[in-house]
Amino acid sequence: MLKQTILTHIHAYVSRYPGEAPYVEPLLAMLVAGEDITSRQHFAGHVTAGTLLLDREQRYLAIHHKQLEKWLCPGGHLEPDETDPAQSALRELIEETGIAPAGIGRDPRWSSMPVEIDHHPIPENSKKAEPAHSHWGFLYVFTLDRPAGELTLDLTEVTASCWRPVASLRPKVLERLSHP
């Protein structure tokens, strides 16, 4: 079920952004070949899910990822029992930040697809016995209709958080938010 949902989201994404088809072709090839791109043990590349959480003040939430030492949108790996990567993204947001799910909604413009699919390298992690590998990050847009309040960060994953202006997003994502 999860693989089918991923495939559906990829097709919706490529339908809206046809220029992305060559970029996601390697991911589609792995899916068609039956590779388990949902398993974090698939080191040729596996899917992760992130949340672009937008608040009423035109800001988005960023977290400082402990292992990667980078500012990112909250997100992470899919769990074996999950059926929708967007719900995985929401779960990761809640786990990493402690934000209560009440008041968090999906942006209807991207209810059936990510706003971005990003392919990026992940360095070796000897503590987890993981070789260098790659992630296919699916970024889903969620909205927060109330102040977030005090965050309770998962300090095993996150070292800090901040709200940044939407205008500081990567140009491709900013353009898509401005002109869905």
N, C-alpha and C positions, 0 to 999 in steps of 0.2 A: 504494500500500500504506500509506504513512504517513497519508494523509488518511482512509483507512478505519479505521485504528487509532485515530486521533483521534476519529472519529465513534463508534466502539465505546466509547471511554473516556468521552465525553460522555454517551452513553446510560446507561452503568452509573452514572455520577455522578448524573444526574437521577433514575434509578430509586431510588437510595439516598436522595437529597436532593431530593424533588419540588419543594420551595420554591425551588430554584435554577433551575428551568426558564425562567422569564421572564428571568432574569439572563443565561443563556447563549444565549437565542434569537437575538440578533444574530450570534453566532458560527456557530450552526447555519445561519442564513440565508445567510451568506457561503459556507459549505461547499456547501449545496444549489445555490447560484448558480454553483458551479464556480470561485470565486475561490481563488487560491493562498495560503491562510492559512499555509502552511508556509514561504513565502519572506520573508526579512527585508526585501525590497523592496516588500512589500504593506503600504502605509502606512495603509490603512483599518483595519488591525489584523492581527497575526500571532501565532501560537502560540509561546510559549517554554516551557521546561521547567526546573523547579527541584527540588532535593533537600532534603527535611526529614530530615536524618541524625540519628538518635537513638542515643545511646550507653547503656551499661549503668547509668550513674549518673543516668538520667532528665534528660539534657541534650540540647540540639540544637546543631548547628554553625551559626554565623552568620559571614558575611564582610562586610567593608566594601567596597562596590562603588565603584571609583575614579571612574567617570563620574557616577553618580547621587549619590554622596556619602551613601549610606544603608547601614544594616546590613540585610542580606537573607540568605536561604538561598542557598547556591550554585546557580547555574543559568545558562541562557543560550539562545541560538538553536539551532534544529534545523539539522542539516546535510542537504543534498539527498539523500544516499545512505542516510539513516537510515530505519528502518521503525517505530520505537516511541519515542514521546516520553519514556517512562520510561527507556529506554536512553540517550536524549539527556541526560536529567537526570543520570544516573550518569556519563556521559562528561564533562559540565561540572564535576561535583563533583571528579573525578580531575584534570582539567586545572587547575582553579582552586586546588586545595589540595594536590595531590601525594599525597593519601591512596592507598595501594595498594588495589586492588580486593579482594584476599583479605580475607575477614572481613566484607565488606559484603553484606547481603542485603536482599531485599524483605520488607516487613511483609506477611504473607499476608492481613491484613484489607483491604489496598488493593492487591492484586496486579494487579487489572484496571482500576484507575481512580485518578485523583488524589484526594487528601484535600481539595483545594481548587482551584477555578478562579477566578482573580482577574483582573479587567480593570482596567488602570491606564495612565495617560498616561506617555509618555516624552518628555522635552524634546528640542528640536532639538539635533543634534550636527553642527556645521559642519565639524569635523575629518573626519568620515565622509561629509559631504554628505548627511545624513539630516534630513528635516524632522521636526517634532514628529509623533508618531504614537502608537499604542497597542499594548500587549501583552496577550495572553490568556495569563496564566501558569498552567500546569498544575503543581501541587506534588505530588510523589510521595514517599511515606514509605519510607525505607531505614533499616536498622539496622546498627550496628557492634558486632560481638561481641568486640572486643578494644580496648585503648587505641589511640587514633589515632596516638600518637607525635608527633614533630616534623612540622609541616606545612611544605611547600615551596610558598609562595604564588606564583601567577602575578602578578607585580607590574605587569603591563600592564593587568590587570583588577581586582585586589584589593589593598587597602592594609593590611588587618589581618584577623584572625580571632579568634573566641572561642567558648567553649562556654557556653551560657546555660541556665538551668533551663527545663524543659519548661513549667512553670507560667507562664512569662513570654510564651508564645505568644499570638497573637491569640485572643480568646475563642472564636470559631467553630471554629478549628482545634483548640484545647485541648479543647473539648467533643467534637469528633469523635474525637479520640484516646482520650478517656475513655469514650466510648459509641459504638463503631463500629456 
